[in-house]
Amino acid sequence: MEASYALPITTALIGVWLVWTVGRYVRADKGTRVSMRQAVRVRWGWVRLARMAGLTVTDKTPSLLTQITAQKDSPPPAPRILTPKIKVKPDQYGVIVQARTLPQVGLEEYQKSARFLADAWRCTRVSVLPNGPGRVEIRGVRSDPLTTPTTHRPTGFPPVDLTRWELGIDEYAAKVCVSLANVPGVTVAGVPGAGKTSTVNKFVCDFAPSPSVQIVTADGKVSRASEGDYADLVKRMFAFCGDDLDEANALFKRLVELRKRRSATIRDVLGVKNMWHVGPSPQWPLTVLIIDEAHTYFREYKGSDATTKLLAALTAENARLVEDLVKKGRSVGILVILISQKTTGDAIPTFIRDVCPIGLSFAQKTVEAAVAALGDDIRNWPDASPVTLQDPAYVGVAVMAMQGRPGYARIRTPYVSDADAARVAEATSHLTADPDLCLDDLLASPGRTTAPLPSLTK
């Protein structure tokens, strides 16, 4: 009786699986459909391919069942050829293969076979990375993610983790994120039109929905807030200045004053010496200073006339003030993002640039500019150099040193439309607050026994 139900149940399960698979295939985009067919070929051809690639092991020891059932005078059984088990997952760019390791077939053997696997799977490139004890992840990309422009539509919801900055995807279509916790500064370099400002726009749009982040901008490309790349985002900024050196100087002084007040009160207010031990909050927000075309505010003026001397004094003081923010603002929740075409010492003083642990570089024309942006080690990685990104297909592609990994990664950063940027800024403008006033309110809140501190500049 039970056997009579087995066939209909099995048939029904197969039917459900087929319907689900066909529905998934129909709903998928064109690239994912190709990858789904590719995944089938990878699964079906894996045993044969693994043998040809040397990713199998010959086991001469008979299995336990063979030992039990073997006759006394029977010939020894033939050795078994063991093939690693795999799971294959398709996506828009190719396939992700989770593979087991075997004795004498580990991470190094898979990495040596990567080029062979790429040819067999018809992939542009294949990477092999560890994925836990006894497992490796093989990433095969059929189409190059670096030359495939992507767009990002902000959700309008605050990020779950304010320490996580999602930059884009690398050359294997894996997400690239950097940690902002305890980071005092970020430098972004690259020739005009390479994608610098668009990347920072995405940063603003992603973090704008959080009341625990407040943003201030100095844009050396424009004279007024209604001009330039940040015109759509200025509603979500508690302060803004253009290329006027006096205004920039006043803004930097204002932020240094905030830094001093926070340093003087953090232990009493937050109970810690480092804000990142408790994280940003609406009362103590992460304060992000964006300095675009940073060389505008730091350049050296040479001349003996009164006007030139005044400009030279202003830029020298600007450099000193921003140095204070970068070197002393980390623990109190101040982050400085410096953007410039080149991050050489004449554009961003080395005593500021070299303190910033995160450096991004879009396309560069010279190796010297690449070294200034990424460090001298980029000379040892010529294939990853931003000098190779000058083709128009690489607009929006940046290079950075990966945190905790050797070498450099090339990252495709997504484009955020002006309409989306304006939408997010308008919807989140009510969250804009001056961190100085937030600190005043926090110090004056009920239950506190200490009076608000006076301004340290008075």
C-alpha positions in Angstrom: 0.0 0.0 0.0 2.8 2.4 0.9 4.6 1.6 -2.4 1.5 2.7 -4.3 1.8 6.2 -2.9 5.5 6.5 -3.5 5.3 7.1 -7.3 2.7 9.9 -7.2 4.4 11.7 -4.3 7.8 11.5 -6.1 6.1 12.7 -9.4 4.5 15.6 -7.5 7.7 16.7 -5.9 9.5 16.6 -9.3 6.7 18.7 -10.8 6.9 21.3 -8.0 10.7 21.5 -8.5 10.3 21.9 -12.3 7.7 24.6 -11.8 9.9 26.4 -9.3 13.0 26.2 -11.6 11.1 27.3 -14.7 9.5 30.2 -12.8 12.9 31.3 -11.4 14.4 31.1 -14.9 11.5 33.2 -16.4 11.8 35.9 -13.7 15.6 36.2 -14.0 17.3 38.9 -16.1 19.1 38.0 -19.3 22.5 37.7 -17.7 21.3 35.5 -14.9 19.6 33.2 -17.4 22.8 32.6 -19.2 24.5 31.9 -15.8 21.8 29.4 -14.9 22.5 27.5 -18.1 26.2 27.8 -17.3 25.6 26.4 -13.8 24.0 23.3 -15.2 27.1 22.7 -17.5 29.4 23.2 -14.5 27.5 20.6 -12.4 27.2 18.0 -15.2 30.8 18.3 -16.3 32.4 18.6 -12.9 33.5 15.0 -12.4 35.3 14.8 -15.7 36.8 18.3 -15.4 38.1 17.6 -11.9 39.9 14.6 -13.1 41.5 16.4 -16.0 42.5 19.3 -13.8 44.1 17.1 -11.2 41.6 17.9 -8.5 40.9 14.3 -7.6 42.5 11.8 -5.2 43.1 8.1 -5.7 42.1 6.2 -2.6 43.7 2.7 -2.5 42.1 1.8 0.8 38.9 -0.3 0.3 35.7 1.0 1.8 34.4 -0.6 5.0 31.5 -2.3 3.0 34.0 -3.7 0.5 36.2 -5.1 3.3 33.2 -6.8 5.0 31.8 -8.3 1.8 35.0 -9.3 0.1 35.7 -13.0 -0.3 38.9 -14.5 1.1 40.5 -15.3 -2.3 39.0 -12.5 -4.3 41.4 -10.0 -6.1 42.0 -6.7 -4.4 39.4 -4.1 -5.3 40.3 -1.3 -7.8 41.3 2.0 -6.2 38.6 4.6 -5.8 38.9 8.0 -7.4 37.5 10.7 -5.1 36.1 13.9 -6.5 35.3 16.9 -4.4 31.7 17.7 -3.9 30.4 21.1 -5.2 27.4 23.4 -5.0 26.8 25.8 -7.8 24.9 29.1 -7.6 24.4 31.4 -10.6 24.1 35.2 -10.6 24.1 38.0 -13.1 27.8 37.8 -13.8 28.6 34.1 -13.6 28.7 31.3 -11.1 29.8 30.8 -7.5 31.0 27.3 -6.7 31.3 26.0 -3.2 33.8 23.1 -3.2 35.1 20.7 -0.7 38.8 20.0 -0.2 40.4 16.6 -0.1 43.8 15.3 1.1 46.4 16.7 -1.3 43.6 18.8 -3.0 43.4 22.0 -1.0 43.3 25.7 -1.6 46.7 25.9 -3.4 45.7 23.2 -5.9 42.4 24.9 -6.7 44.2 28.2 -7.2 46.7 26.6 -9.6 43.8 25.2 -11.6 42.0 28.6 -11.7 43.0 29.4 -15.3 42.1 26.0 -16.5 38.7 26.2 -14.9 38.1 29.7 -16.4 38.7 28.3 -19.9 36.5 25.2 -19.3 33.7 27.3 -17.8 34.0 30.1 -20.5 34.7 32.7 -17.8 36.6 35.9 -18.1 38.4 35.2 -14.8 38.2 32.8 -11.9 39.2 33.4 -8.3 39.6 30.9 -5.5 39.3 31.9 -1.8 39.1 30.0 1.4 35.6 29.6 2.8 36.1 27.9 6.1 37.7 24.6 7.2 37.7 22.1 4.3 35.9 24.4 1.9 36.9 26.9 -0.9 34.8 29.3 -2.9 35.4 29.4 -6.6 34.1 32.6 -8.3 33.8 32.5 -12.1 32.7 35.7 -13.9 31.5 35.4 -17.5 31.2 39.1 -18.1 33.6 41.7 -16.7 31.9 43.5 -13.8 34.4 46.4 -14.1 33.2 47.3 -17.6 29.5 46.8 -16.8 28.1 50.1 -15.5 25.8 49.8 -12.5 23.3 52.1 -10.9 22.2 52.4 -7.3 18.8 53.5 -6.2 18.9 54.6 -2.5 16.3 52.9 -0.4 15.7 55.9 1.8 16.1 53.7 4.9 18.9 54.2 7.4 21.8 51.7 7.1 21.7 48.9 9.6 25.4 49.3 10.4 26.8 52.9 10.4 30.4 51.6 10.4 29.9 49.9 7.0 30.5 51.8 3.8 29.4 49.8 0.7 31.6 50.9 -2.2 30.5 48.6 -5.0 31.7 45.3 -6.5 35.1 44.0 -7.3 36.3 42.4 -10.5 34.7 39.1 -9.3 31.4 40.8 -8.6 31.8 40.4 -4.9 30.6 43.3 -2.7 33.3 45.5 -1.4 32.8 47.3 2.0 35.1 49.2 4.2 34.8 49.8 7.9 34.5 53.4 9.0 35.0 52.6 12.7 38.0 54.4 14.1 38.8 55.8 10.6 39.9 59.5 10.8 40.1 60.2 7.1 39.6 59.0 3.6 41.3 60.3 0.4 39.7 60.0 -3.0 41.8 60.8 -6.1 41.4 60.6 -9.9 41.2 62.6 -13.1 38.1 64.8 -13.7 35.0 62.8 -14.7 36.4 59.5 -13.4 33.7 59.0 -10.7 35.0 60.6 -7.5 32.1 62.9 -6.7 29.5 60.2 -7.7 31.1 57.9 -5.2 30.8 60.5 -2.4 27.2 61.2 -3.6 26.3 57.6 -3.0 27.9 57.8 0.5 25.7 60.8 1.3 22.5 59.2 -0.1 23.1 56.0 1.9 23.8 57.6 5.2 21.4 60.6 4.9 18.4 58.7 6.3 20.2 58.2 9.6 19.9 61.0 12.2 23.1 59.7 13.7 25.1 61.1 10.8 25.5 64.8 10.0 27.4 66.1 7.0 29.2 69.3 6.2 30.8 70.1 2.8 33.5 72.4 1.4 33.4 72.3 -2.4 36.3 74.1 -4.1 34.7 73.9 -7.5 31.8 76.3 -6.8 31.1 79.6 -5.2 27.5 78.9 -3.9 25.6 76.0 -2.6 23.2 76.1 -5.5 26.0 75.3 -7.9 27.9 72.1 -8.7 27.6 68.4 -7.7 26.2 68.9 -4.2 23.3 71.3 -5.1 20.8 68.4 -4.8 22.3 67.3 -1.5 22.8 70.5 0.4 19.5 70.3 2.2 20.9 67.4 4.1 24.0 69.3 5.1 24.2 71.4 8.3 26.8 73.7 6.7 28.3 74.3 3.3 30.9 76.6 1.8 32.4 77.1 -1.7 35.8 78.2 -2.9 36.0 81.3 -0.7 39.0 80.8 1.6 37.7 83.0 4.4 34.4 81.0 4.5 36.3 77.8 4.4 38.6 78.9 7.2 35.6 79.9 9.4 34.0 76.5 8.7 37.2 74.5 9.6 37.6 76.6 12.8 34.0 75.8 13.7 34.6 72.1 13.3 37.9 72.2 15.3 35.9 74.0 18.1 33.4 71.1 17.9 36.3 68.6 18.1 37.7 70.4 21.2 34.3 70.4 23.0 33.7 66.8 22.3 37.2 65.8 23.5 36.6 67.7 26.7 33.2 66.1 27.4 33.2 62.6 25.8 34.2 60.7 29.0 31.6 62.5 31.1 28.8 62.3 28.5 29.4 58.9 26.9 31.3 57.2 29.6 34.1 56.1 27.2 37.2 57.7 25.7 36.3 56.6 22.2 32.9 57.2 20.6 33.2 54.0 18.5 32.9 51.9 21.7 29.3 52.9 21.9 28.6 54.1 18.3 27.1 57.2 16.8 23.7 58.5 18.0 21.4 61.4 17.2 22.7 63.2 20.2 26.4 62.5 19.3 26.3 62.0 15.5 29.1 60.9 13.3 30.2 64.2 11.8 31.5 63.8 8.2 33.4 66.7 6.6 33.6 66.4 2.8 36.3 68.5 1.2 36.0 68.4 -2.6 38.8 69.8 -4.8 40.8 69.9 -1.5 43.8 71.6 -3.2 41.7 74.8 -3.4 42.0 75.2 0.4 45.6 74.0 0.8 47.6 75.3 -2.1 50.8 77.3 -1.5 50.7 80.9 -2.6 54.1 82.4 -3.4 54.5 86.2 -3.7 55.4 89.3 -1.7 52.3 91.4 -2.2 49.7 91.8 0.5 47.0 89.8 -1.2 49.2 86.8 -1.8 50.5 86.8 1.7 47.0 86.9 3.1 46.0 83.9 0.9 49.1 82.0 1.9 48.3 82.6 5.5 44.7 81.3 5.1 45.7 78.1 3.2 48.4 77.4 5.8 45.9 77.8 8.6 43.4 75.7 6.7 45.9 72.9 6.5 46.6 73.2 10.2 42.9 73.1 11.1 42.2 70.0 8.9 45.2 68.3 10.3 43.7 68.8 13.8 40.5 67.2 12.7 42.2 64.2 11.0 44.7 63.5 13.8 42.4 64.2 16.8 38.8 63.7 15.5 38.7 60.0 15.2 37.8 59.1 18.8 35.1 61.8 19.0 33.4 60.8 15.8 34.7 63.1 13.1 35.5 61.7 9.7 37.2 63.8 6.9 36.8 62.8 3.3 39.3 64.6 1.0 38.8 64.6 -2.7 41.3 65.9 -5.2 42.4 65.1 -8.8 45.9 64.3 -7.4 46.7 63.6 -3.8 50.4 64.6 -4.2 51.9 66.7 -1.4 51.2 70.0 -3.3 47.5 69.2 -3.4 46.9 67.6 0.0 49.7 68.1 2.6 51.4 64.9 3.4 50.9 65.4 7.1 47.2 65.1 6.4 47.2 62.6 3.5 49.4 60.0 5.2 47.2 59.9 8.3 44.2 58.8 6.3 44.1 55.0 6.3 41.7 54.6 3.4 42.7 55.7 0.0 40.7 55.4 -3.2 42.0 56.2 -6.7 40.1 56.4 -9.9 41.9 56.7 -13.2 45.3 58.4 -13.1 47.6 59.5 -15.9 50.9 59.0 -14.2 52.4 56.4 -11.9 53.5 59.1 -9.6 49.9 60.2 -9.1 48.9 56.6 -8.4 51.7 56.2 -5.8 50.6 59.4 -4.1 47.1 58.1 -3.9 47.7 54.5 -2.9 51.3 54.2 -1.7 54.5 53.0 -3.2 53.4 49.3 -3.0 51.1 49.9 -6.0 54.3 49.7 -8.2 54.4 46.0 -7.3 50.9 45.5 -8.7 50.9 47.0 -12.2 47.8 45.1 -13.3 45.8 46.9 -10.5 47.3 50.4 -11.1 44.8 53.2 -11.7 46.9 54.2 -14.7 45.3 51.3 -16.5 41.8 52.7 -16.0 41.9 55.6 -18.5 39.6 53.9 -21.0 36.1 55.3 -20.9 34.8 51.8 -20.1 36.4 52.2 -16.7 34.7 55.4 -15.6 33.4 54.7 -12.1 36.1 52.1 -11.4 38.4 52.8 -8.4 41.4 51.0 -6.9 42.1 50.6 -3.2 44.2 48.6 -0.8 41.9 46.0 0.8 41.7 46.0 4.6 43.2 42.8 5.9 44.2 41.4 2.5 47.4 41.7 0.4 47.4 43.7 -2.8 44.8 46.0 -4.3 41.2 45.6 -5.5 39.5 47.2 -8.5 36.0 48.3 -7.6 33.1 49.2 -9.9 31.2 52.0 -8.0 27.5 52.5 -8.9 26.0 55.6 -10.4 23.4 57.5 -8.4 21.1 59.7 -10.5 20.6 63.4 -9.6 16.9 62.8 -9.3 17.5 60.1 -6.6 19.9 62.3 -4.8 17.4 65.1 -4.7 14.7 62.8 -3.6 16.7 61.5 -0.6 17.9 64.9 0.4 14.4 66.3 0.4 13.0 63.4 2.3 15.7 63.5 5.0 16.2 67.2 5.3 14.3 67.3 8.6 17.1 65.1 10.1 19.7 67.8 9.5 21.1 69.1 12.8 24.1 71.1 14.0 26.3 68.7 16.1 27.3 71.7 18.3 23.6 72.2 19.2 23.2 68.5 19.7 26.0 68.6 22.2 24.5 71.6 24.0 21.2 69.7 24.3 22.9 66.6 25.6 24.9 68.5 28.2 21.7 70.4 29.3 19.5 67.3 29.4 17.7 66.5 32.7 19.5 64.2 35.1 22.9 65.6 34.3 24.8 67.0 37.2 27.3 68.9 35.2 26.6 72.2 33.6 27.1 72.7 29.8 30.7 73.7 29.1 31.3 77.1 27.6 32.8 77.5 24.2 36.5 76.7 24.4 37.3 79.6 22.1 35.9 82.2 24.4 
